[in-house]
Amino acid sequence: MVTPPADWFPRRGEVYVAQLDKKRPIIVLSADFLNRRSLNVSVVPLTSVERRRFICRVPMGRGTAGLQRDSWAKCDGVVTMDKSSVLFPPLGTVPARVMIEIEQAVKIALDLP
């Protein structure tokens, strides 16, 4: 594990490994103005298990944002976790077009307009 710089904070759209139910990649969802000061961060967990025809799972191909395998963003499983559980450094950053799909799927999962 690499020690992060003193001014580090996880940024929206970055992909990290974190300890949830097990070590798994996560996408930072919460806004940077919160991420900078808060002790917590809201994230979308990723899974390597495909769920066909499930509108709340956004596919992310191997290599996207530094992912080692094909993955799906579990937009129905948003979690707020302690920032100290996010393992530095980031794997990568989600492309803007994919982040838009994730935002839309989270809105559907949470029944937001």
MODELLER restraints for C-alpha pairs under 7 A, 6 or more apart:
rsr = mdl.restraints
at = mdl.atoms
rsr.add(forms.Gaussian(group=physical.xy_distance, feature=features.Distance(at['CA:2:A'], at['CA:88:A']), mean=6.07, stdev=0.5))
rsr.add(forms.Gaussian(group=physical.xy_distance, feature=features.Distance(at['CA:2:A'], at['CA:89:A']), mean=6.74, stdev=0.5))
rsr.add(forms.Gaussian(group=physical.xy_distance, feature=features.Distance(at['CA:3:A'], at['CA:88:A']), mean=6.88, stdev=0.5))
rsr.add(forms.Gaussian(group=physical.xy_distance, feature=features.Distance(at['CA:4:A'], at['CA:88:A']), mean=5.97, stdev=0.5))
rsr.add(forms.Gaussian(group=physical.xy_distance, feature=features.Distance(at['CA:9:A'], at['CA:35:A']), mean=6.24, stdev=0.5))
rsr.add(forms.Gaussian(group=physical.xy_distance, feature=features.Distance(at['CA:9:A'], at['CA:36:A']), mean=5.47, stdev=0.5))
rsr.add(forms.Gaussian(group=physical.xy_distance, feature=features.Distance(at['CA:10:A'], at['CA:28:A']), mean=6.89, stdev=0.5))
rsr.add(forms.Gaussian(group=physical.xy_distance, feature=features.Distance(at['CA:10:A'], at['CA:35:A']), mean=6.33, stdev=0.5))
rsr.add(forms.Gaussian(group=physical.xy_distance, feature=features.Distance(at['CA:11:A'], at['CA:28:A']), mean=6.39, stdev=0.5))
rsr.add(forms.Gaussian(group=physical.xy_distance, feature=features.Distance(at['CA:11:A'], at['CA:32:A']), mean=5.57, stdev=0.5))
rsr.add(forms.Gaussian(group=physical.xy_distance, feature=features.Distance(at['CA:11:A'], at['CA:35:A']), mean=6.76, stdev=0.5))
rsr.add(forms.Gaussian(group=physical.xy_distance, feature=features.Distance(at['CA:12:A'], at['CA:28:A']), mean=4.81, stdev=0.5))
rsr.add(forms.Gaussian(group=physical.xy_distance, feature=features.Distance(at['CA:12:A'], at['CA:29:A']), mean=5.28, stdev=0.5))
rsr.add(forms.Gaussian(group=physical.xy_distance, feature=features.Distance(at['CA:12:A'], at['CA:30:A']), mean=5.95, stdev=0.5))
rsr.add(forms.Gaussian(group=physical.xy_distance, feature=features.Distance(at['CA:12:A'], at['CA:31:A']), mean=5.86, stdev=0.5))
rsr.add(forms.Gaussian(group=physical.xy_distance, feature=features.Distance(at['CA:12:A'], at['CA:32:A']), mean=5.95, stdev=0.5))
rsr.add(forms.Gaussian(group=physical.xy_distance, feature=features.Distance(at['CA:13:A'], at['CA:27:A']), mean=5.89, stdev=0.5))
rsr.add(forms.Gaussian(group=physical.xy_distance, feature=features.Distance(at['CA:13:A'], at['CA:28:A']), mean=5.28, stdev=0.5))
rsr.add(forms.Gaussian(group=physical.xy_distance, feature=features.Distance(at['CA:13:A'], at['CA:29:A']), mean=6.35, stdev=0.5))
rsr.add(forms.Gaussian(group=physical.xy_distance, feature=features.Distance(at['CA:13:A'], at['CA:93:A']), mean=5.61, stdev=0.5))
rsr.add(forms.Gaussian(group=physical.xy_distance, feature=features.Distance(at['CA:13:A'], at['CA:94:A']), mean=5.33, stdev=0.5))
rsr.add(forms.Gaussian(group=physical.xy_distance, feature=features.Distance(at['CA:13:A'], at['CA:99:A']), mean=6.75, stdev=0.5))
rsr.add(forms.Gaussian(group=physical.xy_distance, feature=features.Distance(at['CA:14:A'], at['CA:27:A']), mean=5.71, stdev=0.5))
rsr.add(forms.Gaussian(group=physical.xy_distance, feature=features.Distance(at['CA:14:A'], at['CA:28:A']), mean=5.63, stdev=0.5))
rsr.add(forms.Gaussian(group=physical.xy_distance, feature=features.Distance(at['CA:14:A'], at['CA:90:A']), mean=6.36, stdev=0.5))
rsr.add(forms.Gaussian(group=physical.xy_distance, feature=features.Distance(at['CA:14:A'], at['CA:92:A']), mean=5.85, stdev=0.5))
rsr.add(forms.Gaussian(group=physical.xy_distance, feature=features.Distance(at['CA:14:A'], at['CA:93:A']), mean=4.31, stdev=0.5))
rsr.add(forms.Gaussian(group=physical.xy_distance, feature=features.Distance(at['CA:14:A'], at['CA:94:A']), mean=6.18, stdev=0.5))
rsr.add(forms.Gaussian(group=physical.xy_distance, feature=features.Distance(at['CA:15:A'], at['CA:25:A']), mean=6.52, stdev=0.5))
rsr.add(forms.Gaussian(group=physical.xy_distance, feature=features.Distance(at['CA:15:A'], at['CA:26:A']), mean=5.52, stdev=0.5))
rsr.add(forms.Gaussian(group=physical.xy_distance, feature=features.Distance(at['CA:15:A'], at['CA:27:A']), mean=4.58, stdev=0.5))
rsr.add(forms.Gaussian(group=physical.xy_distance, feature=features.Distance(at['CA:15:A'], at['CA:28:A']), mean=6.55, stdev=0.5))
rsr.add(forms.Gaussian(group=physical.xy_distance, feature=features.Distance(at['CA:15:A'], at['CA:65:A']), mean=6.54, stdev=0.5))
rsr.add(forms.Gaussian(group=physical.xy_distance, feature=features.Distance(at['CA:15:A'], at['CA:90:A']), mean=5.58, stdev=0.5))
rsr.add(forms.Gaussian(group=physical.xy_distance, feature=features.Distance(at['CA:15:A'], at['CA:91:A']), mean=5.43, stdev=0.5))
rsr.add(forms.Gaussian(group=physical.xy_distance, feature=features.Distance(at['CA:15:A'], at['CA:92:A']), mean=5.41, stdev=0.5))
rsr.add(forms.Gaussian(group=physical.xy_distance, feature=features.Distance(at['CA:15:A'], at['CA:93:A']), mean=5.77, stdev=0.5))
rsr.add(forms.Gaussian(group=physical.xy_distance, feature=features.Distance(at['CA:15:A'], at['CA:94:A']), mean=6.97, stdev=0.5))
rsr.add(forms.Gaussian(group=physical.xy_distance, feature=features.Distance(at['CA:16:A'], at['CA:25:A']), mean=5.41, stdev=0.5))
rsr.add(forms.Gaussian(group=physical.xy_distance, feature=features.Distance(at['CA:16:A'], at['CA:26:A']), mean=5.43, stdev=0.5))
rsr.add(forms.Gaussian(group=physical.xy_distance, feature=features.Distance(at['CA:16:A'], at['CA:27:A']), mean=6.62, stdev=0.5))
rsr.add(forms.Gaussian(group=physical.xy_distance, feature=features.Distance(at['CA:16:A'], at['CA:86:A']), mean=6.51, stdev=0.5))
rsr.add(forms.Gaussian(group=physical.xy_distance, feature=features.Distance(at['CA:16:A'], at['CA:87:A']), mean=6.28, stdev=0.5))
rsr.add(forms.Gaussian(group=physical.xy_distance, feature=features.Distance(at['CA:16:A'], at['CA:90:A']), mean=4.66, stdev=0.5))
rsr.add(forms.Gaussian(group=physical.xy_distance, feature=features.Distance(at['CA:16:A'], at['CA:91:A']), mean=5.46, stdev=0.5))
rsr.add(forms.Gaussian(group=physical.xy_distance, feature=features.Distance(at['CA:17:A'], at['CA:23:A']), mean=6.44, stdev=0.5))
rsr.add(forms.Gaussian(group=physical.xy_distance, feature=features.Distance(at['CA:17:A'], at['CA:24:A']), mean=5.36, stdev=0.5))
rsr.add(forms.Gaussian(group=physical.xy_distance, feature=features.Distance(at['CA:17:A'], at['CA:25:A']), mean=4.20, stdev=0.5))
rsr.add(forms.Gaussian(group=physical.xy_distance, feature=features.Distance(at['CA:17:A'], at['CA:26:A']), mean=6.00, stdev=0.5))
rsr.add(forms.Gaussian(group=physical.xy_distance, feature=features.Distance(at['CA:17:A'], at['CA:86:A']), mean=6.31, stdev=0.5))
rsr.add(forms.Gaussian(group=physical.xy_distance, feature=features.Distance(at['CA:17:A'], at['CA:87:A']), mean=5.55, stdev=0.5))
rsr.add(forms.Gaussian(group=physical.xy_distance, feature=features.Distance(at['CA:18:A'], at['CA:24:A']), mean=5.71, stdev=0.5))
rsr.add(forms.Gaussian(group=physical.xy_distance, feature=features.Distance(at['CA:18:A'], at['CA:25:A']), mean=6.15, stdev=0.5))
rsr.add(forms.Gaussian(group=physical.xy_distance, feature=features.Distance(at['CA:18:A'], at['CA:26:A']), mean=6.55, stdev=0.5))
rsr.add(forms.Gaussian(group=physical.xy_distance, feature=features.Distance(at['CA:18:A'], at['CA:85:A']), mean=5.58, stdev=0.5))
rsr.add(forms.Gaussian(group=physical.xy_distance, feature=features.Distance(at['CA:18:A'], at['CA:86:A']), mean=4.62, stdev=0.5))
rsr.add(forms.Gaussian(group=physical.xy_distance, feature=features.Distance(at['CA:18:A'], at['CA:87:A']), mean=5.65, stdev=0.5))
rsr.add(forms.Gaussian(group=physical.xy_distance, feature=features.Distance(at['CA:19:A'], at['CA:85:A']), mean=5.87, stdev=0.5))
rsr.add(forms.Gaussian(group=physical.xy_distance, feature=features.Distance(at['CA:24:A'], at['CA:46:A']), mean=6.74, stdev=0.5))
rsr.add(forms.Gaussian(group=physical.xy_distance, feature=features.Distance(at['CA:25:A'], at['CA:45:A']), mean=6.31, stdev=0.5))
rsr.add(forms.Gaussian(group=physical.xy_distance, feature=features.Distance(at['CA:25:A'], at['CA:46:A']), mean=5.49, stdev=0.5))
rsr.add(forms.Gaussian(group=physical.xy_distance, feature=features.Distance(at['CA:26:A'], at['CA:43:A']), mean=6.09, stdev=0.5))
rsr.add(forms.Gaussian(group=physical.xy_distance, feature=features.Distance(at['CA:26:A'], at['CA:44:A']), mean=5.55, stdev=0.5))
rsr.add(forms.Gaussian(group=physical.xy_distance, feature=features.Distance(at['CA:26:A'], at['CA:45:A']), mean=4.37, stdev=0.5))
rsr.add(forms.Gaussian(group=physical.xy_distance, feature=features.Distance(at['CA:26:A'], at['CA:46:A']), mean=5.51, stdev=0.5))
rsr.add(forms.Gaussian(group=physical.xy_distance, feature=features.Distance(at['CA:27:A'], at['CA:43:A']), mean=5.37, stdev=0.5))
rsr.add(forms.Gaussian(group=physical.xy_distance, feature=features.Distance(at['CA:27:A'], at['CA:44:A']), mean=5.09, stdev=0.5))
rsr.add(forms.Gaussian(group=physical.xy_distance, feature=features.Distance(at['CA:27:A'], at['CA:45:A']), mean=6.40, stdev=0.5))
rsr.add(forms.Gaussian(group=physical.xy_distance, feature=features.Distance(at['CA:28:A'], at['CA:42:A']), mean=6.21, stdev=0.5))
rsr.add(forms.Gaussian(group=physical.xy_distance, feature=features.Distance(at['CA:28:A'], at['CA:43:A']), mean=4.52, stdev=0.5))
rsr.add(forms.Gaussian(group=physical.xy_distance, feature=features.Distance(at['CA:28:A'], at['CA:44:A']), mean=6.54, stdev=0.5))
rsr.add(forms.Gaussian(group=physical.xy_distance, feature=features.Distance(at['CA:29:A'], at['CA:42:A']), mean=5.48, stdev=0.5))
rsr.add(forms.Gaussian(group=physical.xy_distance, feature=features.Distance(at['CA:29:A'], at['CA:43:A']), mean=4.92, stdev=0.5))
rsr.add(forms.Gaussian(group=physical.xy_distance, feature=features.Distance(at['CA:29:A'], at['CA:44:A']), mean=6.48, stdev=0.5))
rsr.add(forms.Gaussian(group=physical.xy_distance, feature=features.Distance(at['CA:30:A'], at['CA:41:A']), mean=6.13, stdev=0.5))
rsr.add(forms.Gaussian(group=physical.xy_distance, feature=features.Distance(at['CA:30:A'], at['CA:42:A']), mean=5.02, stdev=0.5))
rsr.add(forms.Gaussian(group=physical.xy_distance, feature=features.Distance(at['CA:30:A'], at['CA:43:A']), mean=6.90, stdev=0.5))
rsr.add(forms.Gaussian(group=physical.xy_distance, feature=features.Distance(at['CA:35:A'], at['CA:41:A']), mean=5.92, stdev=0.5))
rsr.add(forms.Gaussian(group=physical.xy_distance, feature=features.Distance(at['CA:39:A'], at['CA:82:A']), mean=5.93, stdev=0.5))
rsr.add(forms.Gaussian(group=physical.xy_distance, feature=features.Distance(at['CA:39:A'], at['CA:83:A']), mean=5.64, stdev=0.5))
rsr.add(forms.Gaussian(group=physical.xy_distance, feature=features.Distance(at['CA:40:A'], at['CA:80:A']), mean=6.39, stdev=0.5))
rsr.add(forms.Gaussian(group=physical.xy_distance, feature=features.Distance(at['CA:40:A'], at['CA:81:A']), mean=5.32, stdev=0.5))
rsr.add(forms.Gaussian(group=physical.xy_distance, feature=features.Distance(at['CA:40:A'], at['CA:82:A']), mean=4.40, stdev=0.5))
rsr.add(forms.Gaussian(group=physical.xy_distance, feature=features.Distance(at['CA:40:A'], at['CA:83:A']), mean=5.00, stdev=0.5))
rsr.add(forms.Gaussian(group=physical.xy_distance, feature=features.Distance(at['CA:41:A'], at['CA:80:A']), mean=5.46, stdev=0.5))
rsr.add(forms.Gaussian(group=physical.xy_distance, feature=features.Distance(at['CA:41:A'], at['CA:81:A']), mean=5.54, stdev=0.5))
rsr.add(forms.Gaussian(group=physical.xy_distance, feature=features.Distance(at['CA:41:A'], at['CA:82:A']), mean=6.36, stdev=0.5))
rsr.add(forms.Gaussian(group=physical.xy_distance, feature=features.Distance(at['CA:41:A'], at['CA:83:A']), mean=5.77, stdev=0.5))
rsr.add(forms.Gaussian(group=physical.xy_distance, feature=features.Distance(at['CA:42:A'], at['CA:78:A']), mean=6.83, stdev=0.5))
rsr.add(forms.Gaussian(group=physical.xy_distance, feature=features.Distance(at['CA:42:A'], at['CA:79:A']), mean=5.52, stdev=0.5))
rsr.add(forms.Gaussian(group=physical.xy_distance, feature=features.Distance(at['CA:42:A'], at['CA:80:A']), mean=4.09, stdev=0.5))
rsr.add(forms.Gaussian(group=physical.xy_distance, feature=features.Distance(at['CA:42:A'], at['CA:81:A']), mean=6.31, stdev=0.5))
rsr.add(forms.Gaussian(group=physical.xy_distance, feature=features.Distance(at['CA:43:A'], at['CA:78:A']), mean=5.70, stdev=0.5))
rsr.add(forms.Gaussian(group=physical.xy_distance, feature=features.Distance(at['CA:43:A'], at['CA:79:A']), mean=5.38, stdev=0.5))
rsr.add(forms.Gaussian(group=physical.xy_distance, feature=features.Distance(at['CA:43:A'], at['CA:80:A']), mean=6.20, stdev=0.5))
rsr.add(forms.Gaussian(group=physical.xy_distance, feature=features.Distance(at['CA:44:A'], at['CA:73:A']), mean=6.38, stdev=0.5))
rsr.add(forms.Gaussian(group=physical.xy_distance, feature=features.Distance(at['CA:44:A'], at['CA:74:A']), mean=6.05, stdev=0.5))
rsr.add(forms.Gaussian(group=physical.xy_distance, feature=features.Distance(at['CA:44:A'], at['CA:75:A']), mean=5.90, stdev=0.5))
rsr.add(forms.Gaussian(group=physical.xy_distance, feature=features.Distance(at['CA:44:A'], at['CA:77:A']), mean=6.44, stdev=0.5))
rsr.add(forms.Gaussian(group=physical.xy_distance, feature=features.Distance(at['CA:44:A'], at['CA:78:A']), mean=4.85, stdev=0.5))
rsr.add(forms.Gaussian(group=physical.xy_distance, feature=features.Distance(at['CA:44:A'], at['CA:79:A']), mean=6.48, stdev=0.5))
rsr.add(forms.Gaussian(group=physical.xy_distance, feature=features.Distance(at['CA:45:A'], at['CA:73:A']), mean=6.08, stdev=0.5))
rsr.add(forms.Gaussian(group=physical.xy_distance, feature=features.Distance(at['CA:45:A'], at['CA:74:A']), mean=5.55, stdev=0.5))
rsr.add(forms.Gaussian(group=physical.xy_distance, feature=features.Distance(at['CA:45:A'], at['CA:77:A']), mean=6.79, stdev=0.5))
rsr.add(forms.Gaussian(group=physical.xy_distance, feature=features.Distance(at['CA:45:A'], at['CA:78:A']), mean=6.96, stdev=0.5))
rsr.add(forms.Gaussian(group=physical.xy_distance, feature=features.Distance(at['CA:46:A'], at['CA:71:A']), mean=6.26, stdev=0.5))
rsr.add(forms.Gaussian(group=physical.xy_distance, feature=features.Distance(at['CA:46:A'], at['CA:72:A']), mean=5.49, stdev=0.5))
rsr.add(forms.Gaussian(group=physical.xy_distance, feature=features.Distance(at['CA:46:A'], at['CA:73:A']), mean=4.54, stdev=0.5))
rsr.add(forms.Gaussian(group=physical.xy_distance, feature=features.Distance(at['CA:46:A'], at['CA:74:A']), mean=5.66, stdev=0.5))
rsr.add(forms.Gaussian(group=physical.xy_distance, feature=features.Distance(at['CA:47:A'], at['CA:71:A']), mean=5.43, stdev=0.5))
rsr.add(forms.Gaussian(group=physical.xy_distance, feature=features.Distance(at['CA:47:A'], at['CA:72:A']), mean=5.33, stdev=0.5))
rsr.add(forms.Gaussian(group=physical.xy_distance, feature=features.Distance(at['CA:47:A'], at['CA:73:A']), mean=6.58, stdev=0.5))
rsr.add(forms.Gaussian(group=physical.xy_distance, feature=features.Distance(at['CA:47:A'], at['CA:74:A']), mean=6.88, stdev=0.5))
rsr.add(forms.Gaussian(group=physical.xy_distance, feature=features.Distance(at['CA:48:A'], at['CA:70:A']), mean=6.17, stdev=0.5))
rsr.add(forms.Gaussian(group=physical.xy_distance, feature=features.Distance(at['CA:48:A'], at['CA:71:A']), mean=4.44, stdev=0.5))
rsr.add(forms.Gaussian(group=physical.xy_distance, feature=features.Distance(at['CA:48:A'], at['CA:72:A']), mean=6.26, stdev=0.5))
rsr.add(forms.Gaussian(group=physical.xy_distance, feature=features.Distance(at['CA:50:A'], at['CA:72:A']), mean=6.72, stdev=0.5))
rsr.add(forms.Gaussian(group=physical.xy_distance, feature=features.Distance(at['CA:55:A'], at['CA:105:A']), mean=6.80, stdev=0.5))
rsr.add(forms.Gaussian(group=physical.xy_distance, feature=features.Distance(at['CA:56:A'], at['CA:74:A']), mean=6.58, stdev=0.5))
rsr.add(forms.Gaussian(group=physical.xy_distance, feature=features.Distance(at['CA:56:A'], at['CA:75:A']), mean=5.22, stdev=0.5))
rsr.add(forms.Gaussian(group=physical.xy_distance, feature=features.Distance(at['CA:56:A'], at['CA:76:A']), mean=5.69, stdev=0.5))
rsr.add(forms.Gaussian(group=physical.xy_distance, feature=features.Distance(at['CA:56:A'], at['CA:105:A']), mean=4.92, stdev=0.5))
rsr.add(forms.Gaussian(group=physical.xy_distance, feature=features.Distance(at['CA:56:A'], at['CA:106:A']), mean=6.90, stdev=0.5))
rsr.add(forms.Gaussian(group=physical.xy_distance, feature=features.Distance(at['CA:56:A'], at['CA:109:A']), mean=6.27, stdev=0.5))
rsr.add(forms.Gaussian(group=physical.xy_distance, feature=features.Distance(at['CA:57:A'], at['CA:72:A']), mean=5.66, stdev=0.5))
rsr.add(forms.Gaussian(group=physical.xy_distance, feature=features.Distance(at['CA:57:A'], at['CA:73:A']), mean=5.30, stdev=0.5))
rsr.add(forms.Gaussian(group=physical.xy_distance, feature=features.Distance(at['CA:57:A'], at['CA:74:A']), mean=5.09, stdev=0.5))
rsr.add(forms.Gaussian(group=physical.xy_distance, feature=features.Distance(at['CA:57:A'], at['CA:75:A']), mean=5.79, stdev=0.5))
rsr.add(forms.Gaussian(group=physical.xy_distance, feature=features.Distance(at['CA:58:A'], at['CA:72:A']), mean=5.20, stdev=0.5))
rsr.add(forms.Gaussian(group=physical.xy_distance, feature=features.Distance(at['CA:58:A'], at['CA:73:A']), mean=4.97, stdev=0.5))
rsr.add(forms.Gaussian(group=physical.xy_distance, feature=features.Distance(at['CA:58:A'], at['CA:101:A']), mean=6.82, stdev=0.5))
rsr.add(forms.Gaussian(group=physical.xy_distance, feature=features.Distance(at['CA:58:A'], at['CA:102:A']), mean=6.23, stdev=0.5))
rsr.add(forms.Gaussian(group=physical.xy_distance, feature=features.Distance(at['CA:59:A'], at['CA:71:A']), mean=5.98, stdev=0.5))
rsr.add(forms.Gaussian(group=physical.xy_distance, feature=features.Distance(at['CA:59:A'], at['CA:72:A']), mean=4.39, stdev=0.5))
rsr.add(forms.Gaussian(group=physical.xy_distance, feature=features.Distance(at['CA:59:A'], at['CA:73:A']), mean=6.44, stdev=0.5))
rsr.add(forms.Gaussian(group=physical.xy_distance, feature=features.Distance(at['CA:60:A'], at['CA:70:A']), mean=6.05, stdev=0.5))
rsr.add(forms.Gaussian(group=physical.xy_distance, feature=features.Distance(at['CA:60:A'], at['CA:71:A']), mean=5.16, stdev=0.5))
rsr.add(forms.Gaussian(group=physical.xy_distance, feature=features.Distance(at['CA:60:A'], at['CA:72:A']), mean=5.63, stdev=0.5))
rsr.add(forms.Gaussian(group=physical.xy_distance, feature=features.Distance(at['CA:61:A'], at['CA:69:A']), mean=6.89, stdev=0.5))
rsr.add(forms.Gaussian(group=physical.xy_distance, feature=features.Distance(at['CA:61:A'], at['CA:70:A']), mean=4.47, stdev=0.5))
rsr.add(forms.Gaussian(group=physical.xy_distance, feature=features.Distance(at['CA:61:A'], at['CA:71:A']), mean=6.17, stdev=0.5))
rsr.add(forms.Gaussian(group=physical.xy_distance, feature=features.Distance(at['CA:62:A'], at['CA:68:A']), mean=5.53, stdev=0.5))
rsr.add(forms.Gaussian(group=physical.xy_distance, feature=features.Distance(at['CA:62:A'], at['CA:69:A']), mean=4.29, stdev=0.5))
rsr.add(forms.Gaussian(group=physical.xy_distance, feature=features.Distance(at['CA:62:A'], at['CA:70:A']), mean=4.35, stdev=0.5))
rsr.add(forms.Gaussian(group=physical.xy_distance, feature=features.Distance(at['CA:64:A'], at['CA:94:A']), mean=6.97, stdev=0.5))
rsr.add(forms.Gaussian(group=physical.xy_distance, feature=features.Distance(at['CA:65:A'], at['CA:91:A']), mean=6.30, stdev=0.5))
rsr.add(forms.Gaussian(group=physical.xy_distance, feature=features.Distance(at['CA:65:A'], at['CA:92:A']), mean=4.11, stdev=0.5))
rsr.add(forms.Gaussian(group=physical.xy_distance, feature=features.Distance(at['CA:65:A'], at['CA:93:A']), mean=4.76, stdev=0.5))
rsr.add(forms.Gaussian(group=physical.xy_distance, feature=features.Distance(at['CA:65:A'], at['CA:94:A']), mean=5.16, stdev=0.5))
rsr.add(forms.Gaussian(group=physical.xy_distance, feature=features.Distance(at['CA:66:A'], at['CA:91:A']), mean=4.88, stdev=0.5))
rsr.add(forms.Gaussian(group=physical.xy_distance, feature=features.Distance(at['CA:66:A'], at['CA:92:A']), mean=4.94, stdev=0.5))
rsr.add(forms.Gaussian(group=physical.xy_distance, feature=features.Distance(at['CA:67:A'], at['CA:91:A']), mean=7.00, stdev=0.5))
rsr.add(forms.Gaussian(group=physical.xy_distance, feature=features.Distance(at['CA:75:A'], at['CA:102:A']), mean=6.55, stdev=0.5))
rsr.add(forms.Gaussian(group=physical.xy_distance, feature=features.Distance(at['CA:75:A'], at['CA:105:A']), mean=5.81, stdev=0.5))
rsr.add(forms.Gaussian(group=physical.xy_distance, feature=features.Distance(at['CA:75:A'], at['CA:106:A']), mean=4.93, stdev=0.5))
rsr.add(forms.Gaussian(group=physical.xy_distance, feature=features.Distance(at['CA:75:A'], at['CA:109:A']), mean=6.72, stdev=0.5))
rsr.add(forms.Gaussian(group=physical.xy_distance, feature=features.Distance(at['CA:76:A'], at['CA:106:A']), mean=6.37, stdev=0.5))
rsr.add(forms.Gaussian(group=physical.xy_distance, feature=features.Distance(at['CA:76:A'], at['CA:109:A']), mean=5.11, stdev=0.5))
rsr.add(forms.Gaussian(group=physical.xy_distance, feature=features.Distance(at['CA:107:A'], at['CA:113:A']), mean=6.81, stdev=0.5))
